[in-house]
């Protein structure tokens, strides 16, 4: 059984039963269950999460994407800085990226002010951080490959000749 195909199935819908995944993969259910357990034990599969359309939830969640520039010295590398930043519960995603800045961070909070305060008081003061740029998420149309919204994507008025 191809583990990449199993991972693709999990990414598409992690709630499918082992029997359904085995049928789709043309494999034995016990082999699929063993492969899943091995992927989890090896740390390849780190967890299972729901994709939430926050526009349909009463409780407001504010999200921001933050660009972070750092300056390294002889004693400090990207991994060390990343470990410090990753410890903050407000940080949902942290990536080292190429381009105009070094790290990309996704942050969640209760308000724009709360996120701004977090960035200015916890991230910006880190000795290696030289610059941050915060972009507040205004709306989301697709998350983790899943389109959000009500599915009516044509807001144009119909016109008759």
Secondary structure, 3 states (H helix, E strand, C coil): CCHHHHHHHHHHCCCCCHHHHHHHHCCCHHHHHHHHHHHHHCCCCCCCCCCCCHHHCCCCCEEEEEEEEECCECCECHHHHHHHHHCCCCEEEEEECCCCCCEEEEEEECCHHHHHHHHHHHHCCCCCEEEEEEEECCCCCEECCEECCCCCCCCCCCCCC
